[in-house]
Structure formats: structure tokens, C-alpha cells
């Protein structure tokens, strides 16, 4: 049994305040991780505000965790105390369903998020099933790696699953916390990469992250001029757009993939999908094995989040800045 100190939300939308909790005995399949860094994700803001109707208070947010293993359960053989590991959105799954057996634990109906109905990473330590802790390659700095564990895998997984390769033409909508990572990974895959943004001021940064071309999506003619261009368009934003224009920008067999959720239902004409075999899909984070693969790719290609660092005790300030979209591009808490 151990006592863990963290920063918790006691009511929807409230500020973070100190909380101590008792862990109980370490389960045989679990690891305890002493946290050095934890990213502040927009999903944390949604959980803090109970936008998804699943939050129980008080709870400690945080699911982009980097730290070192401090204790292992009796059944854990592949970690030793001192190993540097990362933990993302998921802390456990049933381990027995079709999806778990296929190595797609992120699709398990009983998947257990790291900070939903349990305490997460704005804290000294966290405990999770060891299957959901992933070793961090030495080449990755902890601060740059933390946002990869949710933001990074969210954009990496569809690029990988949808077969992006050096012949692909990829568009990324939104140059923010997700989009700036998507540009880097798409470029590492060898694709021709186009950045779409409503902020013309982000052009230089978008090109530095790996985009070959920048399009101001406020100018409708800019998107329309690219009709029939892309194999994949990845939307990372939580805003409404002229989605039919992006479908028109796809090549035959092209895909419009959502990893951000627009506030209104998406309405699309079906005939362009039918006539040229185009697709619309969504993507949900990724499995532990896919996260490990992504971290290896990031280490070999020098990919990392652009971060702003905050002390763990300043978590409320960090959340406020993320809520107002004032961070470029990922906030990270450091112990």
C-alpha cells in the first residue's frame, strides 16, 4: 500500500487542488510508475468539464505520462525498477475479447482509460496494467515524448493503418497539438504533405514541421484548386468545415479521416463517395504495440512535440492555457 499525492478536480470545471489517495496492494499484473512528466491534453479539459458525461469527482487527470518503474507486480517479468516508460490513454483492457486477442486493445469494449473512474498522471505516481506501459527509447526526451502517448498515437495510427507510403499525397487539416505531429509523421513516411489551416501566420511553422505546401483554408478557392489530389486527408480539428470540399480534394480510393470531432454532425454527399470509391472514417488512439512502434519511429526520425513546460503544481494554469488554445503546441507538466 502506498500514498500518492496529486492534483485533482473536485467538481465539473473546477480548479485543480491537492489530493492524497491510498493505492491498496499492487496487483500482480500491474506496475507503479513514478511520474516525471505528464502532458496536458484537450481530452483532460473535456474530462475536467465532464463534457462526455463519464467523469466522477474527485479525480486526478492526465494520460500522457512518462516516468520510471518503481515497483512491479509478481506476474510482471518484462520491466525492472528504473525502466523509463510511457503510459497513454489506456490503462487496462479485458485481455480476452476479439480485439484484445488481435492486438487492438484500444477497441476493447471494456477498455479502462488511465484517468476515467481512476486517478491519472497529474501526480507523483500512477499504477496501470503492465501491458499498457511502453518503454521509451533513449533518444527521446521525456518532455517531448509525453504528448506522443496520446496526441502522437492519435495521428500516427491512421497514417499507418491506412497505408501511407512514399507515393502517398497526404493533407492535414489543422496545425495544432495534433496537426503539428501529423505533419512530422507523414513526412517521415515519405509522403507529399499539405497543411491546411485557417491561420496564415502558421505557414512558416507548418513548413518547418514537414509540410511541402501550405493552404489557407479560409480561402475556399485554395481547397477547391486541389480537387482530386489526396490519398488521405486527416482532420485534427474540433471545428466545422466545408467537408464536401475536402471529399472533392480526394483522389479515387482516397480517405477523409477524422481524429478531431467537429461540434455538428458531418453532412456529406454520397455520390462522390460511390462514384470514385472514396471513404470517410475515424480513428481511435492505438494499441500498446502500435505506441511502441510509433515511439521507435519518432526516435529514429527526430520527431517530437513542440512543448511548453509547467511545474506539476501549476497544473491549473496549464489547463487554463490549453482550454484557451494559448499553448503552442502541447503543455507538459514536470515534477
N, C-alpha and C positions, 0 to 999 in steps of 0.2 A: 504494500500500500504506500502511496506517495501523495503529497500535497502539491498541486500545481497552481501557480499564480498566473492570471491572465487579465485581459481587458474585455469586459462583457457588455452586451446591450441588455437592459432590464425591461424595456418596453419598445414597441414599434417606433422607429425614427429617433430614438433617444441617443444621447452621447454614450461613449464607452466609459465604463467605470471599472475599478479593480474588482476582481473576483478570485477567490481561492476555492478549489474543489478537491475532494478526495477521489482517487482513482480506483480504489479497490485493488485486488490482486491482479497481476499481469496475466492475461490469458495465454495458454500455451502457444497459440499461433500468432501472437502479437509482438510488436516491438515498441519500445518507448524511445522517442526521438527528442533530444534537447535542441530547441529551435534557435538558429542563429539569424534567419531571415524569413519573412513572410510577405508575399505580395498582397496588395490591396486591389481586388478585382471588382468590376462593376457588379458581379454576382453577389459579392458581400453586401453591397449597398441595397440590392433587392431583398436580400435576406434580412438585413437590419430593419428595413421598412415593411417587411412581411408582404411584399408585392405578390409573391407566389403562394401565399396562404399556407406555408409549411413551417414557419418559424415558431419555436417555443422559447419563451424567455424565462430566466436569463440564459443567454448563450454567448459563447466566445466565437466570433467569426474567424475566417482565414482558411484558405485551402491551396495556397501556393507556397508550400513550406519547404525550406532547406534547413537541415540540421545534422547532428551526429547521433548515431545509435548509442543509447546509454544503457539499455537493458533489453535482453531478448527472452522470449518465452521458451519453454522447454522443447517445443517442436521446431523451433527456428534454427536452421543449420547454415543458411547462406549469408547471414550477417554476423558481424562481430562488433562489440562496443568500439566506438571510434570511427566506424564507417560513415562517410558523408552520403546522405540520401536525400531524395526529394519525395514529397507527397503532394498529389494534386487533388482534384475534386472528389475523388472516391477513396473511401477508407476500408470498404469491405463489400462482398457480394455473397450470393448463396453458394457459389462454387460447384453447383450441381446441375444447373439448368443448361439448355441447349447452347445459350450464348456464352456462359462461363466455360463450358467444355470446348467451345470453338475459339477460346481466347479473346472473346469480345465482351469482357466483364462489364464494360461501360453500358451495355444494352440489357443487363440483368434487371428483371422486374423488381428484385429485392436489393438492388444496389444501395449501399449506405454512403451518402455524401459525408465528407470529412467534417462539415460544420452544420449539419442539419440534424436536430434532435441529439446532438452531442457537441462537445466543445472542440473548437478548431485551433488555428495557428497563431492568433494574436496572444501568445502566451509563452511561458518558459519551455513547455514541453507538450507533446501530444502522443497518444497511443493509437495505433492502427494495426490492422491485419498486415503481417509482413509481406504478403503478396502485393500490397499496394504501396510499398516503399521501393524506390528505384535508386540505384547507385548513381551518383553524379560524376561524370568524367572529370579528371583532374584539370583539364584545360578550361573548364567553365568556372567563372567567378560565381560565387554563391548569389550575390545580388543580381547579376544578370540572368542567372539560371532560374531563380524563383518564379518569375512571371511565365516562363516556358511551361511550367507544370499545369497551367490551365490555359492561359492565353496562347501559348505556343502550340500545344497539342490540339487546341480547337481549330487552328488553321492548318497545321501540318497534316492532320488525319485525312481531311478531304482531298488535299493535294495528292497524298499517297494513295488513297483508296480509289480515286478517280483516274489514276494512271498518268499524272503529269510527268512529262519527259522532255528531252531537248527539242522535240519537234512541236511541243505544245505552245499555244498562244493563250496566256492567262491574263485576265483582268481582275483587279482587286478594288472593290468599292469601299472607300473609307480609309483614311491614313491616320488611324488612332492606335489604341492599345493593342488591338488585334491586327489591324491592317499593316502596321509597320513591321510586324513579324511575318505576315503573309508575304510581303514583298521580298523579304530576305530568303525565305524558304523557297518560294517559286523561282527566284534567281538561282539558288543553289541546285535546283532540279534541272537547270539548263533552259528553262522556258523563256520565251519572249514575254516580258511583263509590262502591263499597262496599269497605271494608278489612276483611279477616279476619285476626285474629291471636290467638295463644294468650296474648299478654301484654297484659293490661288496661292496663298502665302506658303503652302506646304509643298510646292513643286520641287524646290531645291532639296528638301529633306527626302521626299519620295524618291528622287533620283539617286540620292546617296544610299538609300536602303536597298536599291537594286532595280528600281523601275527603269525600263528603257524609254518610256513615254509617259507623259502626264496629261490628263484630260480634266478640264474644269467642268464638272457635271452640272453646274448651274446653267451652262450654255448647252441647250438641247441639241444644237447642231453638232456639237463636239461628239456626243454619243451616237447620233444618227449617222455621222460620217463613217462610223466603224461598223456598219451593218455587215453581217456575215464574216466577222473577223475571228472570234474567240472560240477556243475549245472549252474553256472553263471561265466563268465569271464567279468570283467568290465575294459575297456581300457580307461585310463585317459590321454593318451599321445597324442602329436601332432607330431608323427614321424611314419615312415613306419616300418612295422614288417612283419615277415612271418605269415600272418594271417591264412593261411591254417593249420599251425601247432597248432594254438590256437583253431581252429574249431575241429581238431582231439583230442584236450585235453578235449573237452566237452563230457559229458555223453549223452545218448539218452534224448531228450527233453531239452537239455542244450541250453543256450543262450550266444552269444557273443554280448555285448552291448557297444556301443561307446558313450562316453561323451566328448572325445577329438577328434579332426578332423585331421586325417593324411593328409599330403600335396598332396598325389597322390590318385587317385581313387583306392578303395579296390577291388581286384580281388579274387574271391573265387570259388573253385569247388562246383558245385551244388549237385552232387551225395551224398556226405556225409550228406548234409542237408536233402535231401529227404529220404535216407535210414534209418536214425536214428532220424528223426523229430527234427533236431536241428534248431535254429533260429539265425538270426542276426538282431539287432535293434539299434536305437539311443534313447537318452533321453534328454529332454529339461527342465532344471531347475525344477520348481514346483509351484503349486498354493499357495496362502496365507495360506489356511488351512493346506496344507502339510508342509509349512515352520513352522507354529506354532507347529505342531506335532513334527517335527524334533528338534526344539529348546527344547521342553519338554523332548524328549529322550536324547538329549545332556546334559541337566541339571541333569537328573536322573542318567546318566551313566558316568558323568565326562568327556564328550567329548568336545574338543576344539581345535582350530587351534594352531599350533606352529608358533609364530609370531616374527617379528622384527618391532619395533616401530620407526616411524619417526614423526617429527613435521609436521603439516599441511604445514608450509612454506617451508618444504624440499620435497615437492611432486615431484619435478623434479628428485631429487636424488633417491627417492624411485622407480619411474618409470624406471629410468636407470638400477637400480639393478634388478628389475623384468624382464626387457627386456633381460638382460644378464643371466637370471636364476641364479642369485647370492644370492637369498633370500631362507632361509630355515625356514618356507615354505610359509608363507604369510606375505606380508608387510602391515602394518596398519598405517594410518595417525591419529594422535591425536591432537586435538585442544589445 
